[in-house]
């Protein structure tokens, strides 16, 4: 890791407020599929770095919270998307965390293995469309044929949500890589 884990007792007031919004918000309520904090209380994954710049970190965590907990995509489709981004960017933390979330959302072992390998041919309907749009965006663009299929199947608003999710999780993967977070 390029930055130390920031423990709650060492945080200033702004950092502490952000820490509380992350550790006490929707990510921490309900079933916990992966540990959000270390045993000592420091935030894991990308969240530790958010504390370096609390105003920006808060905007990023708000976007992530909105996308995960207020979006229109079904849980399975969202987790398929996130796992494809994690696979594309070789993001170990996102892979570990979201395989657990994906399993809780109903993804089976064969589906998780396929996503780990970047294979999407087994997904059909809206999930298949989300997977194909995700792969296209990760490759650089969604062509007209892909757009027409996506708009007809999931609608323009959900295509917008898919593009926001792909961008958000790609940003997290980049931050995890830049800060050398395991």
C-alpha positions as MATLAB code, in Angstrom:
seq = 'XXXXXXXXXXXXXXXXXXXXXXXXXXXXXXXXXXXXXXXXXXXXXXXXXXXXXXXXXXXXXXXXXXXXXXXXXXXXXXXXXXXXXXXXXXXXXXXXXXXXXXXXXXXXXXXXXXXXXXXXXXXXXXXXXXXXXXXXXXXXXXXXXXXXXXXXXXXXXXXXXXXXXXXXXXXXXXXXXXXXXX';
ca = [
       0.000    0.000    0.000;
       1.222    3.461   -0.834;
      -0.677    5.168    1.954;
      -1.174    3.941    5.489;
      -4.524    2.798    6.733;
      -6.185    5.776    8.388;
      -7.565    4.714   11.760;
     -10.601    6.456   13.256;
      -8.673    7.799   16.258;
      -6.248    9.631   13.941;
      -8.830   11.389   11.750;
      -9.560   15.102   11.786;
     -13.160   16.348   12.008;
     -13.818   16.324    8.228;
     -12.265   12.900    7.789;
     -14.180   11.562   10.771;
     -17.498   12.843    9.388;
     -16.802   11.161    6.043;
     -15.712    7.980    7.808;
     -19.039    7.928    9.676;
     -21.022    8.458    6.445;
     -19.223    5.515    4.822;
     -19.045    3.149    7.799;
     -22.516    4.035    9.060;
     -24.354    4.489    5.747;
     -26.115    2.018    3.449;
     -22.892    0.056    2.843;
     -22.872   -0.904    6.528;
     -26.584   -1.664    6.931;
     -28.147   -4.971    6.079;
     -26.182   -8.142    5.424;
     -22.410   -7.663    5.224;
     -20.997   -9.691    2.329;
     -17.468   -8.319    2.787;
     -15.664   -6.451    5.538;
     -15.892   -2.684    5.111;
     -13.303   -2.079    7.837;
     -10.221   -3.790    9.206;
     -10.406   -5.278   12.714;
      -8.791   -2.021   13.931;
     -11.555    0.045   12.306;
      -9.738    1.478    9.255;
     -11.730    1.544    6.011;
     -10.797   -1.150    3.477;
     -10.564   -1.008   -0.299;
     -10.939    2.336   -2.030;
     -12.610    3.970    0.967;
      -9.390    4.585    2.913;
      -8.099    6.877    0.138;
     -11.397    8.811    0.127;
     -10.340   10.175    3.522;
      -7.293   11.922    1.989;
      -9.534   14.584    0.456;
     -12.829   14.475    2.391;
     -14.835   16.825    0.140;
     -13.944   14.912   -3.015;
     -14.121   11.570   -1.203;
     -17.632   12.413   -0.036;
     -18.760   13.216   -3.585;
     -17.316    9.923   -4.816;
     -18.876    7.876   -2.023;
     -22.233    9.602   -2.566;
     -22.151    8.668   -6.242;
     -21.278    5.075   -5.396;
     -23.971    4.843   -2.765;
     -26.572    6.240   -5.155;
     -25.553    3.848   -7.917;
     -25.563    0.769   -5.673;
     -28.594    1.474   -3.519;
     -30.876    3.726   -5.571;
     -30.335    2.521   -9.115;
     -32.967    0.823  -11.276;
     -30.882   -2.185  -12.338;
     -31.645   -5.499  -10.678;
     -28.996   -6.680   -8.224;
     -27.798   -9.543  -10.432;
     -27.371   -7.287  -13.471;
     -25.493   -4.685  -11.413;
     -23.159   -7.308   -9.966;
     -22.528   -8.821  -13.418;
     -21.490   -5.351  -14.561;
     -19.249   -4.708  -11.544;
     -17.548   -8.088  -11.868;
     -16.879   -7.471  -15.562;
     -15.246   -4.141  -14.685;
     -13.215   -5.837  -11.945;
     -12.108   -8.540  -14.398;
     -11.193   -5.985  -17.082;
      -9.079   -3.917  -14.670;
      -7.767   -6.951  -12.734;
      -9.084   -5.382   -9.534;
      -8.652   -7.964   -6.750;
     -10.564   -6.035   -4.082;
     -13.587   -5.403   -6.317;
     -13.472   -9.025   -7.482;
     -13.409  -10.368   -3.919;
     -16.045   -8.001   -2.572;
     -18.485   -8.247   -5.453;
     -18.234  -11.991   -5.961;
     -19.640  -12.224   -2.445;
     -22.324   -9.636   -3.192;
     -23.037  -11.331   -6.519;
     -23.450  -14.710   -4.845;
     -25.945  -13.135   -2.435;
     -27.771  -11.654   -5.459;
     -28.136  -15.132   -6.956;
     -25.095  -15.594   -9.180;
     -23.963  -19.217   -9.170;
     -20.476  -20.687   -9.226;
     -20.496  -21.234  -13.005;
     -21.635  -17.654  -13.613;
     -18.974  -16.254  -11.265;
     -16.301  -18.333  -13.001;
     -17.485  -17.100  -16.400;
     -17.350  -13.475  -15.248;
     -13.880  -14.020  -13.745;
     -12.840  -15.208  -17.224;
     -14.634  -12.328  -18.986;
     -17.184  -14.645  -20.622;
     -20.725  -13.334  -20.985;
     -22.327  -15.745  -23.459;
     -24.397  -17.459  -20.727;
     -26.319  -14.327  -19.772;
     -29.643  -13.652  -21.493;
     -32.334  -10.997  -21.593;
     -31.661   -7.758  -19.734;
     -28.650   -9.296  -17.956;
     -27.121  -10.241  -21.304;
     -27.695   -6.731  -22.615;
     -26.109   -5.178  -19.510;
     -23.129   -7.531  -19.922;
     -22.724   -6.708  -23.639;
     -23.017   -2.951  -23.039;
     -20.471   -3.199  -20.233;
     -17.977   -5.092  -22.398;
     -18.486   -2.588  -25.224;
     -17.927    0.391  -22.927;
     -14.825   -1.217  -21.443;
     -13.532   -1.643  -24.996;
     -14.124    2.062  -25.658;
     -17.622    2.647  -27.071;
     -21.136    1.343  -27.600;
     -21.862    1.056  -31.319;
     -25.235    1.803  -32.911;
     -26.326   -1.848  -32.995;
     -25.501   -2.231  -29.294;
     -27.285    1.020  -28.479;
     -30.428   -0.034  -30.346;
     -30.541   -3.396  -28.562;
     -29.908   -1.775  -25.176;
     -32.450    0.997  -25.636;
     -35.096   -1.481  -26.795;
     -34.422   -3.930  -23.949;
     -33.536   -1.846  -20.889;
     -34.287    1.735  -21.991;
     -32.134    4.835  -22.283;
     -32.265    5.643  -18.550;
     -30.805    2.249  -17.654;
     -28.147    2.586  -20.365;
     -27.199    5.845  -18.642;
     -27.047    3.992  -15.312;
     -24.891    1.246  -16.863;
     -22.454    3.837  -18.265;
     -22.271    5.581  -14.870;
     -21.634    2.273  -13.074;
     -18.922    1.254  -15.544;
     -17.241    4.642  -15.126;
     -17.532    4.601  -11.331;
     -16.123    1.104  -10.868;
     -13.381    1.772  -13.449;
     -12.419    4.839  -11.390;
     -12.315    2.739   -8.217;
     -10.184    0.103   -9.952;
      -7.755    2.816  -11.046;
      -7.585    4.255   -7.533;
      -7.058    0.814   -6.028;
      -4.212    0.268   -8.475;
      -2.658    3.720   -7.949;
      -2.642    3.296   -4.166;
      -1.628   -0.401   -4.420;
      -4.563   -1.609   -2.365;
      -4.767   -5.406   -2.150;
];
